[in-house]
Amino acid sequence: MLLKILLGLYIAVITVLAFIIPIGFIPGLGERARIIFLHVPSAWLSVIAFFVSMVYGIRYLRSRDIYDDVKSASSAEIGFLFCFITTVTGAIWAKFNWGSFWNWDPRETSIFVLLLIYGAYFVLRSAIEIEERRGTLSAVYSIIAFVTVPFFIFIMPRIMPGLHPGSKGDPEGAGPVVTFKMDPNMRILFFASLIGFTLVYLWMFKLRSKSEILKIKIENKIYQEG
């Protein structure tokens, strides 16, 4: 309980500081640069969560342990949530920086495609009732799906011209976020935000996995007693 309280306070402090701390703004972005403290960590967690989903998918194919399947699905759910948050925060930033919420910029398009890919993952799971078959197909899908993640997150947006910092032709080269061209205050808060979001992911993953495993145990107990 104490760790949860401390984590909550940590995130609260970072959130407040993100709005009030004096920072040297990235040229051309001004106050809009503050969304970096939410937008980028959300994208980071999407990658981490999808990676963990793939790892547990591989473990399930080796062990056929239903709990590995549960952990794989739980991490994919969290990854999808943060991928959605990334999309929403990016759209808000786009509205103030480019004049509209959606511009089909390569990075916007790539994150949208990822939402479709992992949305299909949940459709697949819900369509299969047989536990072992669902676990096997989901594990294979999670592996194939993650192979696309580095391309859509790190490669495609940088090899195509676009509006987003870091796109091909960006006058700043790799982009201000990628190359960490920030003043000390901004850099410290940015990495603190990354750490905080990662801890939130670990807490959410543990909580979600435990709740699903407990649900399975209760269902199995009822089935055996019945």
C-alpha positions in Angstrom: 0.0 0.0 0.0 2.8 2.4 0.9 4.5 1.8 -2.5 1.2 2.6 -4.3 0.8 5.8 -2.3 4.4 6.8 -3.1 3.9 6.1 -6.8 0.8 8.1 -6.8 2.6 11.1 -5.2 5.5 10.7 -7.6 3.2 10.8 -10.6 1.3 13.7 -9.2 4.4 15.8 -8.6 5.7 15.1 -12.1 2.3 16.1 -13.5 2.3 19.4 -11.6 5.9 20.2 -12.5 5.2 19.5 -16.1 2.9 22.5 -16.1 4.8 24.9 -13.9 8.5 24.2 -14.0 10.5 26.8 -16.0 12.0 25.1 -19.0 14.0 26.2 -22.1 11.5 25.5 -24.8 12.3 23.7 -28.0 12.5 26.3 -30.8 9.2 26.6 -32.6 7.1 24.8 -30.0 7.0 27.1 -27.0 4.5 26.1 -24.3 3.3 23.2 -26.5 6.6 21.4 -25.8 5.2 20.5 -22.3 3.1 17.7 -23.9 6.3 15.8 -24.4 6.2 14.8 -20.7 3.0 12.8 -21.4 3.0 12.0 -25.1 6.5 10.5 -25.4 6.3 8.3 -22.2 2.9 7.0 -23.4 4.5 5.9 -26.7 7.4 4.4 -24.8 5.1 2.3 -22.6 3.2 1.1 -25.7 6.4 -0.3 -27.0 7.4 -1.9 -23.7 4.0 -3.4 -23.1 3.8 -4.9 -26.6 7.3 -6.3 -26.2 6.3 -7.9 -22.9 3.2 -9.3 -24.6 5.4 -10.9 -27.2 7.8 -12.3 -24.6 5.0 -14.0 -22.7 3.5 -15.2 -26.0 6.8 -17.0 -26.7 6.8 -18.4 -23.2 3.3 -19.7 -23.7 4.3 -21.5 -26.9 7.0 -23.2 -24.9 5.2 -24.0 -21.7 1.5 -24.1 -22.7 0.9 -22.4 -19.3 -2.4 -20.5 -19.4 -1.0 -18.0 -17.0 1.6 -17.0 -19.6 -1.2 -16.4 -22.0 -3.0 -14.3 -19.5 0.1 -12.2 -18.9 0.6 -11.7 -22.6 -2.9 -10.6 -23.1 -2.8 -8.3 -20.1 0.3 -6.5 -21.3 -1.2 -6.2 -24.8 -4.3 -4.5 -23.2 -2.1 -2.0 -21.4 -0.1 -1.4 -24.5 -3.2 -0.7 -26.5 -4.4 1.7 -23.8 -1.2 3.7 -23.9 -1.1 3.6 -27.6 -4.6 5.2 -27.6 -3.4 7.8 -25.1 -0.4 8.5 -27.4 -2.8 9.0 -30.3 -5.1 11.3 -28.4 -2.2 13.5 -26.9 -0.6 13.6 -30.4 -3.9 14.8 -31.9 -4.2 17.5 -29.3 -0.7 18.6 -30.0 -1.3 18.6 -33.7 -4.4 20.8 -33.3 -2.4 23.5 -31.6 0.7 23.1 -33.7 -0.6 22.2 -37.2 -4.2 23.6 -37.0 -6.1 20.3 -37.1 -6.4 17.2 -35.0 -5.5 14.8 -37.8 -3.2 15.3 -40.8 -2.3 11.8 -41.8 1.3 12.6 -41.0 3.5 9.4 -41.2 3.7 9.2 -37.4 0.0 9.7 -37.0 -0.7 7.1 -39.6 1.8 4.6 -38.1 0.3 4.8 -34.6 -3.2 4.4 -36.1 -2.1 1.2 -37.9 -0.8 -0.1 -34.6 -4.1 0.5 -33.0 -5.8 -1.5 -35.8 -3.2 -4.4 -35.5 -3.7 -4.8 -31.8 -7.4 -4.2 -32.0 -7.5 -7.2 -34.3 -5.6 -9.1 -31.6 -8.4 -8.7 -29.2 -11.0 -9.5 -31.8 -9.1 -12.8 -32.4 -9.1 -13.7 -28.7 -12.8 -13.0 -28.3 -13.7 -15.1 -31.3 -12.0 -18.3 -30.0 -13.6 -20.2 -27.2 -11.2 -23.1 -26.9 -8.6 -22.1 -24.3 -5.5 -23.8 -25.8 -6.3 -22.7 -29.4 -6.9 -19.2 -28.3 -3.6 -19.1 -26.4 -1.6 -20.5 -29.3 -3.1 -18.3 -32.0 -2.8 -15.2 -29.7 0.8 -16.0 -28.9 1.7 -16.3 -32.6 -0.2 -13.1 -33.4 1.5 -11.2 -30.6 4.9 -12.2 -32.0 4.1 -11.2 -35.5 2.4 -8.0 -34.3 5.4 -6.9 -32.4 7.7 -7.3 -35.4 5.8 -4.4 -36.9 6.1 -2.2 -33.8 9.8 -1.0 -34.4 9.0 -0.3 -38.0 5.9 1.8 -37.3 7.3 3.6 -34.2 11.0 4.1 -35.1 11.6 3.6 -38.8 8.6 4.6 -41.0 8.1 8.1 -39.4 11.8 8.9 -40.0 12.2 7.7 -43.5 9.2 9.6 -44.8 8.7 13.4 -45.0 6.2 14.7 -42.5 5.2 17.4 -40.1 6.2 15.6 -36.9 9.7 16.4 -35.4 12.1 13.6 -36.5 10.6 13.1 -39.9 12.7 13.0 -43.0 13.8 16.6 -43.9 13.4 17.8 -40.3 15.7 20.8 -40.0 16.7 19.6 -36.6 18.0 16.3 -38.0 16.7 13.4 -35.9 14.3 15.7 -34.1 14.5 17.6 -30.8 12.9 14.8 -28.8 15.0 12.0 -30.2 18.3 13.8 -29.8 17.3 15.2 -26.4 18.0 18.8 -27.3 16.5 20.0 -24.1 17.6 22.3 -21.3 18.6 20.5 -18.0 15.3 21.1 -16.2 13.4 19.7 -19.2 15.7 16.7 -19.6 15.5 15.8 -15.9 11.7 16.0 -15.8 11.4 14.1 -19.1 13.4 11.1 -17.8 11.6 11.3 -14.4 8.4 11.0 -16.4 9.7 8.0 -18.3 10.6 6.3 -15.0 7.2 7.2 -13.5 5.2 5.9 -16.4 7.3 2.7 -16.4 6.5 2.1 -12.8 2.8 2.7 -13.5 3.0 0.1 -16.2 4.5 -2.5 -13.9 1.8 -1.8 -11.3 -1.0 -2.1 -13.9 0.5 -5.2 -15.4 0.8 -6.9 -12.0 -2.7 -5.9 -11.0 -4.3 -6.9 -14.3 -2.5 -10.2 -14.5 -3.4 -11.1 -10.9 -7.0 -10.3 -11.4 -7.3 -12.5 -14.5 -5.4 -15.4 -12.9 -7.6 -15.2 -9.9 -10.7 -15.2 -12.2 -9.4 -18.4 -13.9 -8.7 -20.1 -10.5 -12.2 -19.3 -9.3 -13.8 -20.6 -12.5 -11.8 -23.8 -12.3 -12.7 -24.3 -8.7 -16.4 -23.8 -9.5 -16.1 -26.2 -12.4 -14.4 -28.9 -10.3 -16.9 -28.6 -7.5 -19.8 -28.6 -10.0 
